[in-house]
Amino acid sequence: MCCLFARSVFFETMNLFIPLTLSIVSGLYTSLWGAFKDSPYEGLKLRTFPRSVYFHIVIFFLLYYLPFFRDSFSRLSLFQIFFLIMGLERFIAELYKGFFRTEDQSKYFVPSRITFLGNYVKSDLLRYSTGTVLIIGVFCLLCIDLKVQRFTDFLITAYLSGLLLGLGGAYKDAPFEGFKWLKFQRSALVLAVCSPLFYFVNTPLTPVPLGYLIYMNGGLERFLVEYYKTYVQRTMSGKFKPDLPRIQACIDTRERFHYLAWVIIAGLIVLYIYEVNSV
């Protein structure tokens, strides 16, 4: 009896520890590209660097323990969890920065604080209440339990998820840099091309719910697009004013973040191959 109990405790611990660790790594990947892009302007802030990791941990425990989400969440593969948590965190982080965080906006070319058609929303009460409603809406979207199985459904969901991301980006950026049609379509096209990734890792007996797939696509889009913009194009962060002084020491040492991102990407590739072969 004691052996059975100990074995049960062990498996329950591993069922928690492994996906939690993966969620932390997912948050670390997000923090790495943020530090690579922002440190030349702000320096490496040890206090804010792990913010995405903290958000990932909180989101993980909400999905793991709340009855509304636990059943569907427990059936996801680790590869799906990696991008689901990342997608949710990106939505919530943007809402946090836009509706709840108060900071000096003078250094930004594109403000992080929410605007209405380019004009600041002065009422904190309006900001906080709207942000709260939107965050609740983010989690309500997870409750769409329609199971996705056909490849065409994965493709359509990917494209529409990308349009949703493009719409949010256009609302935030267009008043300051103009509406760019190709940029608006970028996320949708990238996700459409990459939609087979989630299709092949999907388990026929426990197909992924539509609400979860939307955020998985959101995480994948950020994972791919930010890698290209950050590490390939090497574009400096567009949210800051072009004439803002840069910290050369941070530019000279930031490549370490890229190396660590490679380690995470390599591990994710191995994980994907393993889980596809296990389907």
Rosetta silent file (secondary structure, phi, psi, omega in degrees, C-alpha in Angstrom):
SEQUENCE: MCCLFARSVFFETMNLFIPLTLSIVSGLYTSLWGAFKDSPYEGLKLRTFPRSVYFHIVIFFLLYYLPFFRDSFSRLSLFQIFFLIMGLERFIAELYKGFFRTEDQSKYFVPSRITFLGNYVKSDLLRYSTGTVLIIGVFCLLCIDLKVQRFTDFLITAYLSGLLLGLGGAYKDAPFEGFKWLKFQRSALVLAVCSPLFYFVNTPLTPVPLGYLIYMNGGLERFLVEYYKTYVQRTMSGKFKPDLPRIQACIDTRERFHYLAWVIIAGLIVLYIYEVNSV
SCORE:     score description
SCORE:     0.000 S_00000001
   1 L     0.000  -43.073  179.414    0.000    0.000    0.000 S_00000001
   2 H   -63.747  -38.234 -179.815    2.812    2.393    0.888 S_00000001
   3 H   -66.118  -40.502  178.881    4.574    1.610   -2.398 S_00000001
   4 H   -64.696  -40.855  179.097    1.406    2.313   -4.383 S_00000001
   5 H   -65.215  -44.073 -179.820    0.909    5.605   -2.554 S_00000001
   6 H   -63.208  -40.170  178.525    4.537    6.619   -3.084 S_00000001
   7 H   -65.121  -40.312  178.784    4.284    5.748   -6.787 S_00000001
   8 H   -62.845  -44.054  178.842    1.069    7.768   -7.082 S_00000001
   9 H   -63.133  -40.527 -179.508    2.695   10.774   -5.404 S_00000001
  10 H   -61.708  -49.453 -178.372    5.735   10.440   -7.672 S_00000001
  11 H   -65.996  -37.056  177.627    3.714   10.409  -10.886 S_00000001
  12 H   -65.020  -39.728  178.238    1.526   13.283   -9.704 S_00000001
  13 H   -64.509  -42.849  179.826    4.645   15.296   -8.877 S_00000001
  14 H   -68.062  -36.648  177.593    6.153   14.586  -12.287 S_00000001
  15 H   -62.824  -26.263  175.758    2.876   15.465  -14.013 S_00000001
  16 H   -88.401  -45.596 -171.027    3.163   18.862  -12.356 S_00000001
  17 H   -66.753  -43.832 -174.640    6.933   19.376  -12.465 S_00000001
  18 H   -66.005  -53.137  178.389    7.609   18.621  -16.143 S_00000001
  19 H   -66.501  -30.199  176.406    4.994   20.931  -17.734 S_00000001
  20 H   -65.081  -44.361  177.933    5.726   23.609  -15.109 S_00000001
  21 H   -61.071  -42.136  178.929    9.429   23.488  -15.978 S_00000001
  22 H   -63.378  -38.255  178.085    8.583   23.715  -19.673 S_00000001
  23 H   -64.895  -37.296  177.094    6.378   26.742  -18.987 S_00000001
  24 H   -65.532  -41.423  177.582    9.268   28.412  -17.161 S_00000001
  25 H   -64.254  -38.320  176.911   11.557   27.735  -20.124 S_00000001
  26 H   -60.820  -42.952  177.151    8.896   29.197  -22.425 S_00000001
  27 H   -66.743  -35.657  177.563    8.849   32.344  -20.312 S_00000001
  28 H   -63.179  -40.665  178.823   12.639   32.465  -20.318 S_00000001
  29 H   -59.687  -42.674  177.945   12.656   32.421  -24.123 S_00000001
  30 H   -63.698  -42.669  179.402   10.334   35.435  -24.130 S_00000001
  31 H   -63.439  -34.325 -178.127   12.509   37.245  -21.583 S_00000001
  32 H   -65.016  -46.595 -178.961   15.618   36.592  -23.685 S_00000001
  33 H   -70.495  -30.973  176.325   14.360   38.304  -26.814 S_00000001
  34 H   -64.525  -42.387  179.529   13.023   41.181  -24.719 S_00000001
  35 H   -67.792  -38.351  179.528   16.413   41.672  -23.082 S_00000001
  36 H   -61.293  -42.108 -176.201   18.212   41.439  -26.436 S_00000001
  37 H   -80.455  -37.479 -169.930   16.042   44.182  -27.942 S_00000001
  38 H   -94.966  -25.624 -174.956   15.556   46.499  -24.966 S_00000001
  39 H   -60.705  -32.338  176.847   18.843   46.373  -23.046 S_00000001
  40 H   -61.439  -19.804 -179.955   20.663   48.713  -25.491 S_00000001
  41 H  -102.984  -34.948 -172.479   18.167   51.412  -24.439 S_00000001
  42 H  -113.823  -10.636 -170.341   17.352   50.540  -20.839 S_00000001
  43 L    79.553  166.723  177.747   20.222   48.359  -19.683 S_00000001
  44 L   -81.616  111.898 -178.783   19.668   44.859  -18.332 S_00000001
  45 L   -96.441  104.886 -177.316   17.094   45.192  -15.567 S_00000001
  46 L   -63.857  -24.722 -179.222   17.401   42.163  -13.309 S_00000001
  47 L   -73.584  -38.247 -176.698   14.132   43.097  -11.612 S_00000001
  48 L   -98.547  -14.596 -178.556   12.042   43.054  -14.790 S_00000001
  49 L   -53.496  -45.615 -177.815   13.985   40.463  -16.831 S_00000001
  50 L   -86.474   15.392 -176.394   12.068   37.476  -15.374 S_00000001
  51 H   -57.175  -43.681  179.709    8.651   39.169  -15.609 S_00000001
  52 H   -63.687  -35.064  177.122    7.517   36.881  -18.431 S_00000001
  53 H   -62.129  -44.448  178.654    8.655   33.862  -16.399 S_00000001
  54 H   -61.106  -45.123  178.772    6.485   35.009  -13.485 S_00000001
  55 H   -60.333  -42.084  179.594    3.513   35.497  -15.789 S_00000001
  56 H   -61.411  -41.874 -179.305    4.047   32.028  -17.275 S_00000001
  57 H   -63.987  -45.710  179.817    4.085   30.429  -13.821 S_00000001
  58 H   -62.220  -45.675  179.692    0.856   32.159  -12.760 S_00000001
  59 H   -62.254  -42.182  179.332   -0.899   31.240  -16.014 S_00000001
  60 H   -57.594  -48.764 -176.991    0.284   27.650  -15.716 S_00000001
  61 H   -67.327  -32.393  175.423   -1.139   27.214  -12.220 S_00000001
  62 H   -62.821  -45.026 -178.895   -4.450   28.804  -13.249 S_00000001
  63 H   -72.124  -32.424 -175.713   -4.812   26.320  -16.101 S_00000001
  64 H   -75.448  -34.799 -172.400   -3.534   23.407  -14.035 S_00000001
  65 H  -107.072  -28.355 -177.773   -5.770   23.858  -11.006 S_00000001
  66 L   -71.544  131.427 -176.419   -8.933   25.706  -12.076 S_00000001
  67 H   -58.257  -31.115 -178.511  -11.721   23.215  -12.900 S_00000001
  68 H   -61.756  -29.459 -172.469  -12.761   25.194  -16.002 S_00000001
  69 H  -115.338  -22.508 -167.624   -9.409   24.509  -17.660 S_00000001
  70 H   -57.306  -44.278 -174.277   -7.769   21.561  -15.896 S_00000001
  71 H   -63.152  -51.026 -179.756   -9.313   18.732  -17.900 S_00000001
  72 H   -66.984  -38.935 -178.511   -8.488   20.107  -21.347 S_00000001
  73 H   -64.002  -37.994 -177.507   -5.104   21.416  -20.220 S_00000001
  74 H   -67.777  -17.508 -178.406   -4.042   18.020  -18.839 S_00000001
  75 L   -92.264   -4.592 -178.497   -4.571   16.428  -22.267 S_00000001
  76 L   -77.345  150.783  173.042   -2.199   18.737  -24.117 S_00000001
  77 L   -77.313  165.169 -179.798    1.248   17.640  -25.218 S_00000001
  78 H   -64.206  -37.516  177.921    4.295   19.426  -23.838 S_00000001
  79 H   -61.513  -42.505  178.339    4.932   21.075  -27.228 S_00000001
  80 H   -65.735  -40.247 -179.888    1.391   22.462  -27.190 S_00000001
  81 H   -62.770  -41.324  179.982    1.769   23.676  -23.594 S_00000001
  82 H   -52.836  -48.212 -175.532    4.987   25.547  -24.467 S_00000001
  83 H   -85.059  -28.324  175.825    3.217   27.691  -27.050 S_00000001
  84 H   -61.186  -50.328 -178.982   -0.147   27.901  -25.272 S_00000001
  85 H   -64.224  -39.861  179.055    1.412   29.512  -22.190 S_00000001
  86 H   -62.900  -43.769 -179.963    3.555   31.771  -24.359 S_00000001
  87 H   -64.001  -44.890  178.112    0.542   32.924  -26.368 S_00000001
  88 H   -62.402  -43.005 -178.767   -1.545   33.616  -23.288 S_00000001
  89 H   -63.707  -38.427  179.806    1.320   35.450  -21.620 S_00000001
  90 H   -64.392  -41.736  177.172    1.872   37.681  -24.655 S_00000001
  91 H   -62.922  -48.954 -175.450   -1.799   38.712  -24.683 S_00000001
  92 H   -69.040  -38.102  179.071   -1.868   39.327  -20.931 S_00000001
  93 H   -63.043  -41.156  178.334    1.514   41.095  -20.874 S_00000001
  94 H   -66.395  -37.978  176.706    0.372   43.537  -23.556 S_00000001
  95 H   -66.804  -39.474  178.376   -2.845   44.177  -21.640 S_00000001
  96 H   -61.736  -48.077 -178.552   -0.852   44.686  -18.448 S_00000001
  97 H   -66.067  -36.191 -176.092    1.495   47.198  -20.099 S_00000001
  98 H   -81.407  -35.683 -170.316   -1.319   49.024  -21.842 S_00000001
  99 H  -111.146  -20.503 -172.924   -4.008   49.137  -19.172 S_00000001
 100 H  -119.801  -31.387 -176.923   -2.387   48.661  -15.765 S_00000001
 101 L   -81.484  137.908  176.604    1.246   49.761  -15.823 S_00000001
 102 L  -117.432  117.745  179.527    2.051   53.425  -15.249 S_00000001
 103 L  -151.895  166.619  178.331    5.442   54.640  -16.451 S_00000001
 104 L   -64.514  124.746 -178.177    7.137   57.512  -18.249 S_00000001
 105 L   -98.209    2.673 -173.357    6.209   57.325  -21.945 S_00000001
 106 L   -67.074  -22.783 -178.727    8.635   59.986  -23.165 S_00000001
 107 L   -83.882   -8.867 -173.767   11.218   57.410  -24.294 S_00000001
 108 E   -96.333  138.454  168.523    8.755   55.580  -26.529 S_00000001
 109 L   -80.631  -43.672  171.978    8.039   56.224  -30.199 S_00000001
 110 L  -108.834  110.788 -175.687    5.050   53.854  -29.934 S_00000001
 111 L   -59.979  143.974  173.894    3.602   54.208  -26.404 S_00000001
 112 L   -82.149  -27.286  177.150    3.138   51.069  -24.338 S_00000001
 113 L   -72.273  140.778 -175.131    0.220   52.702  -22.516 S_00000001
 114 L   -61.464  141.324  175.612   -3.086   52.223  -24.310 S_00000001
 115 E  -125.917  160.813  174.136   -4.303   54.992  -26.589 S_00000001
 116 E  -114.339  105.250 -176.452   -7.583   55.621  -28.358 S_00000001
 117 L    55.752   39.124  177.255   -6.837   56.455  -31.993 S_00000001
 118 L    89.326   -4.234 -179.141   -3.435   57.753  -30.911 S_00000001
 119 E  -105.307  135.506 -179.178   -4.727   59.799  -27.961 S_00000001
 120 E   -62.206  141.216  173.044   -3.883   58.884  -24.382 S_00000001
 121 L   -88.325  108.010 -171.394   -6.673   57.515  -22.218 S_00000001
 122 L   -78.259  -29.159 -176.144   -6.381   59.814  -19.197 S_00000001
 123 L   -77.074  114.984  176.961   -8.880   58.094  -16.914 S_00000001
 124 H   -65.352  -36.613  179.311   -7.153   55.418  -14.818 S_00000001
 125 H   -61.046  -42.219  178.777  -10.541   54.016  -13.828 S_00000001
 126 H   -66.059  -41.529  178.874  -11.445   53.528  -17.483 S_00000001
 127 H   -61.881  -50.608 -175.532   -8.089   51.938  -18.207 S_00000001
 128 H   -64.319  -43.383 -177.871   -8.232   49.539  -15.270 S_00000001
 129 H   -67.927  -41.735  178.233  -11.841   48.507  -15.813 S_00000001
 130 H   -65.172  -42.105  178.429  -11.374   47.986  -19.566 S_00000001
 131 H   -62.182  -39.833  178.726   -8.175   46.018  -18.978 S_00000001
 132 H   -63.361  -44.196  178.529   -9.899   43.798  -16.420 S_00000001
 133 H   -61.389  -41.778 -178.150  -12.744   43.029  -18.836 S_00000001
 134 H   -67.924  -38.286  178.016  -10.265   42.199  -21.601 S_00000001
 135 H   -66.155  -40.697  175.165   -8.220   39.861  -19.390 S_00000001
 136 H   -60.649  -40.686  178.389  -11.402   38.040  -18.385 S_00000001
 137 H   -62.634  -36.091  178.328  -12.219   37.828  -22.097 S_00000001
 138 H   -59.232  -44.279 -178.817   -8.807   36.280  -22.802 S_00000001
 139 H   -77.107  -29.871  176.586   -9.564   33.402  -20.435 S_00000001
 140 H   -63.998  -33.640  179.134  -13.172   33.099  -21.606 S_00000001
 141 H   -61.584  -29.083  177.220  -11.855   32.447  -25.115 S_00000001
 142 L   -63.909  -21.651 -176.203  -10.177   29.332  -23.728 S_00000001
 143 L   -79.358   -2.458  175.113  -13.623   27.926  -22.985 S_00000001
 144 L   -71.247  104.184 -169.076  -14.388   27.444  -26.697 S_00000001
 145 L   -95.920   12.491  178.473  -14.361   23.656  -26.546 S_00000001
 146 L   -63.331  122.634 -176.309  -14.887   22.932  -30.235 S_00000001
 147 E   -79.280  136.155 -178.192  -12.406   20.168  -31.085 S_00000001
 148 E  -107.134  124.414 -176.225  -10.096   20.794  -34.040 S_00000001
 149 L  -131.199  -41.122 -175.085   -9.082   17.756  -36.087 S_00000001
 150 L   -77.453  148.825 -179.490   -9.011   18.419  -39.848 S_00000001
 151 H   -61.498  -39.654 -179.616   -5.992   20.038  -41.451 S_00000001
 152 H   -61.269  -33.532  178.053   -8.147   22.696  -43.122 S_00000001
 153 H   -68.498  -38.946  176.218   -9.452   23.698  -39.685 S_00000001
 154 H   -63.616  -41.571 -179.264   -5.895   24.089  -38.391 S_00000001
 155 H   -63.951  -47.562 -178.973   -5.029   26.180  -41.441 S_00000001
 156 H   -64.951  -42.877  179.265   -8.058   28.471  -41.141 S_00000001
 157 H   -62.122  -40.934  179.119   -7.592   28.875  -37.377 S_00000001
 158 H   -61.978  -46.805 -177.812   -3.934   29.753  -37.884 S_00000001
 159 H   -64.166  -46.008 -178.815   -4.704   32.387  -40.503 S_00000001
 160 H   -68.217  -34.220  175.635   -7.518   33.989  -38.497 S_00000001
 161 H   -62.830  -39.680  177.881   -5.407   33.934  -35.321 S_00000001
 162 H   -64.983  -38.657  176.706   -2.725   35.807  -37.224 S_00000001
 163 H   -63.929  -37.570  177.097   -5.248   38.391  -38.386 S_00000001
 164 H   -61.704  -43.367  177.554   -6.315   38.875  -34.769 S_00000001
 165 H   -64.859  -41.717  178.695   -2.700   39.542  -33.803 S_00000001
 166 H   -63.173  -36.629  179.102   -2.284   41.882  -36.762 S_00000001
 167 H   -65.358  -42.930  178.268   -5.398   43.786  -35.762 S_00000001
 168 H   -64.422  -41.958  178.446   -4.084   44.314  -32.238 S_00000001
 169 H   -65.341  -39.820  179.821   -0.715   45.443  -33.542 S_00000001
 170 H   -66.063  -39.394  179.333   -2.297   47.814  -36.062 S_00000001
 171 H   -61.232  -38.763 -177.055   -4.509   49.380  -33.389 S_00000001
 172 H   -78.339  -42.110 -169.200   -1.451   50.064  -31.236 S_00000001
 173 H   -95.521  -34.212 -170.972    1.091   51.063  -33.907 S_00000001
 174 H   -57.433  -37.746  179.119   -0.823   52.547  -36.862 S_00000001
 175 H   -62.137  -17.322 -175.290   -1.593   55.932  -35.252 S_00000001
 176 H  -110.997  -27.016 -179.849    2.164   56.507  -34.893 S_00000001
 177 H  -127.175    7.517  179.236    3.740   54.796  -37.920 S_00000001
 178 L    84.021  159.741  179.802    0.831   54.448  -40.335 S_00000001
 179 L   -85.330  127.107 -178.756   -1.079   51.376  -41.448 S_00000001
 180 L  -116.344  110.738 -172.777    1.094   48.881  -43.314 S_00000001
 181 H   -62.055  -43.524 -178.726   -0.900   46.289  -45.245 S_00000001
 182 H   -65.525  -40.287  177.991    1.947   43.800  -45.655 S_00000001
 183 H   -64.506  -36.631  179.465    2.835   44.028  -41.970 S_00000001
 184 H   -63.619  -34.923 -178.654   -0.833   43.492  -41.090 S_00000001
 185 H   -85.192  -12.733 -171.647   -0.867   40.239  -43.099 S_00000001
 186 H   -56.368  -50.564 -176.521    2.513   39.019  -41.871 S_00000001
 187 H   -63.510  -41.000 -179.328    1.353   37.134  -38.802 S_00000001
 188 H   -63.259  -43.478 -178.356   -1.546   35.479  -40.633 S_00000001
 189 H   -69.727  -40.665  178.244    0.652   34.234  -43.473 S_00000001
 190 H   -60.724  -45.863 -178.486    3.405   32.991  -41.150 S_00000001
 191 H   -68.796  -36.773  177.562    0.919   31.014  -39.070 S_00000001
 192 H   -60.945  -44.587  179.340   -0.837   29.611  -42.136 S_00000001
 193 H   -63.691  -36.288 -175.510    2.471   28.280  -43.459 S_00000001
 194 H   -93.255    2.964 -177.387    3.353   26.798  -40.054 S_00000001
 195 L   -58.004  -29.377  177.565   -0.096   25.348  -39.290 S_00000001
 196 H   -60.144  -23.948 -179.534    1.091   21.746  -40.025 S_00000001
 197 H   -57.373  -47.584 -179.519    3.238   21.904  -36.871 S_00000001
 198 H   -78.668  -26.621  178.447    0.206   21.763  -34.595 S_00000001
 199 H   -64.951  -45.602 -174.679   -1.711   19.469  -36.942 S_00000001
 200 H   -75.513  -22.550  179.063    0.898   16.694  -36.812 S_00000001
 201 H   -92.487   -4.505  179.957    1.348   16.868  -33.045 S_00000001
 202 L   -71.374  136.930 -179.613   -2.412   16.776  -32.440 S_00000001
 203 L   -93.118  120.123 -176.098   -3.656   13.555  -30.833 S_00000001
 204 L   -57.104  -35.117 -177.968   -6.724   12.126  -32.639 S_00000001
 205 L   -75.364  -26.312  178.378   -8.213   10.674  -29.427 S_00000001
 206 L  -133.010   70.055 -177.178   -7.871   13.985  -27.555 S_00000001
 207 L   -63.279  151.598 -175.928   -7.983   16.729  -30.215 S_00000001
 208 E   -72.111  136.802  175.064   -7.057   20.244  -29.168 S_00000001
 209 E   -69.350  149.811 -177.109   -9.920   22.639  -28.320 S_00000001
 210 H   -58.611  -43.089 -178.881  -10.272   25.664  -30.572 S_00000001
 211 H   -59.232  -39.747  178.384   -9.768   28.157  -27.724 S_00000001
 212 H   -69.870  -39.749 -178.021   -6.436   26.608  -26.820 S_00000001
 213 H   -62.836  -35.779  179.087   -5.310   26.419  -30.444 S_00000001
 214 H   -58.292  -45.928 -178.874   -5.849   30.156  -30.914 S_00000001
 215 H   -75.799  -30.503  172.979   -3.363   30.962  -28.156 S_00000001
 216 H   -59.995  -42.367  176.520   -0.962   28.242  -29.279 S_00000001
 217 H   -63.570  -39.178  177.475   -0.874   30.018  -32.630 S_00000001
 218 H   -60.818  -41.696  177.734   -0.298   33.307  -30.847 S_00000001
 219 H   -66.374  -42.122  179.455    2.700   31.845  -29.041 S_00000001
 220 H   -63.520  -39.831  179.409    4.115   30.311  -32.217 S_00000001
 221 H   -62.324  -45.725  178.886    3.778   33.613  -34.077 S_00000001
 222 H   -64.643  -40.814 -179.847    5.691   35.493  -31.403 S_00000001
 223 H   -57.488  -46.493 -175.750    8.293   32.716  -31.231 S_00000001
 224 H   -80.241  -50.196 -175.157    9.000   32.864  -34.981 S_00000001
 225 H   -66.081  -42.909  179.960    8.487   36.542  -35.806 S_00000001
 226 H   -68.450  -32.628  175.932   10.392   37.839  -32.812 S_00000001
 227 H   -62.385  -46.403 -178.472   13.275   35.467  -33.531 S_00000001
 228 H   -63.630  -47.602 -178.098   13.512   36.810  -37.082 S_00000001
 229 H   -67.079  -39.360 -172.218   13.194   40.454  -36.080 S_00000001
 230 H   -82.255  -50.729 -170.279   15.446   40.179  -33.040 S_00000001
 231 H  -100.811  -22.897 -178.685   18.233   37.784  -33.971 S_00000001
 232 H   -95.992  -57.511  178.606   18.211   37.693  -37.796 S_00000001
 233 L   -70.055  -28.806 -177.106   17.311   41.220  -38.866 S_00000001
 234 L    59.436   31.627  178.360   18.974   42.669  -35.757 S_00000001
 235 L   -72.680  137.720  175.595   16.542   45.579  -35.895 S_00000001
 236 L   -70.632  150.546 -175.059   16.650   47.842  -32.879 S_00000001
 237 L   -55.357  123.615 -176.572   13.419   47.946  -30.923 S_00000001
 238 L   -77.087   -7.747 -178.120   10.911   50.092  -32.813 S_00000001
 239 L   -78.723  -18.610 -179.321    8.997   51.113  -29.721 S_00000001
 240 E   -91.102  155.465  176.892   11.763   53.493  -28.619 S_00000001
 241 L   -65.212  138.338 -175.981   12.442   56.913  -30.117 S_00000001
 242 L   -59.360  -29.891 -176.608   15.149   56.699  -32.806 S_00000001
 243 L   -90.131    8.745 -179.807   17.263   59.418  -31.189 S_00000001
 244 L   -70.742  131.585 -179.617   17.323   57.720  -27.775 S_00000001
 245 L   -58.763  145.730 -179.799   20.945   57.118  -26.636 S_00000001
 246 L  -110.589  149.091 -178.377   22.106   53.507  -26.778 S_00000001
 247 L   -95.459  105.356 -173.005   24.235   51.658  -24.247 S_00000001
 248 H   -63.430  -35.700 -179.305   27.147   50.202  -26.203 S_00000001
 249 H   -60.408  -37.110  179.025   28.177   47.788  -23.432 S_00000001
 250 H   -71.798  -35.158  176.710   24.768   46.094  -23.652 S_00000001
 251 H   -64.976  -38.422 -177.277   25.009   45.870  -27.451 S_00000001
 252 H   -72.056  -25.652 -173.629   28.436   44.225  -27.126 S_00000001
 253 H  -110.641   -1.493 -173.273   27.305   41.608  -24.584 S_00000001
 254 L   -74.886  -11.016 -178.262   23.727   40.800  -25.624 S_00000001
 255 H   -61.775  -22.352  178.553   24.695   37.906  -27.921 S_00000001
 256 H   -60.127  -31.949  177.583   24.637   35.612  -24.882 S_00000001
 257 H   -65.933  -36.101  178.975   20.840   35.849  -24.938 S_00000001
 258 H   -66.654  -42.466 -179.751   20.859   34.531  -28.504 S_00000001
 259 H   -61.009  -42.461  179.178   23.024   31.543  -27.562 S_00000001
 260 H   -67.413  -34.847  175.408   20.663   30.566  -24.778 S_00000001
 261 H   -62.132  -37.985  177.072   17.722   30.933  -27.180 S_00000001
 262 H   -60.228  -41.900  179.891   19.449   28.424  -29.473 S_00000001
 263 H   -60.634  -44.048  179.759   19.618   25.917  -26.624 S_00000001
 264 H   -65.035  -42.628  179.804   15.888   26.277  -26.012 S_00000001
 265 H   -62.346  -43.830  179.052   15.098   25.969  -29.735 S_00000001
 266 H   -60.828  -43.485  177.915   17.214   22.809  -30.036 S_00000001
 267 H   -64.297  -36.292  179.607   15.445   21.261  -27.064 S_00000001
 268 H   -68.126  -37.680  177.459   12.061   22.190  -28.504 S_00000001
 269 H   -63.185  -45.080  177.982   12.922   20.529  -31.834 S_00000001
 270 H   -61.071  -43.589  179.032   13.887   17.315  -30.037 S_00000001
 271 H   -61.141  -43.268 -178.722   10.660   17.453  -28.016 S_00000001
 272 H   -63.472  -45.871  179.509    8.556   17.965  -31.156 S_00000001
 273 H   -59.707  -42.401  179.404   10.146   15.025  -32.978 S_00000001
 274 H   -63.610  -45.156 -175.591    9.575   12.806  -29.961 S_00000001
 275 H   -74.420  -33.345  175.958    5.937   13.774  -29.541 S_00000001
 276 H   -63.775  -40.796  178.795    5.082   13.526  -33.252 S_00000001
 277 H   -71.615  -16.314  179.469    6.478    9.989  -33.287 S_00000001
 278 H   -92.131  -11.313 -178.665    4.439    9.199  -30.171 S_00000001
 279 L   -68.466    0.000    0.000    1.087   10.278  -31.677 S_00000001
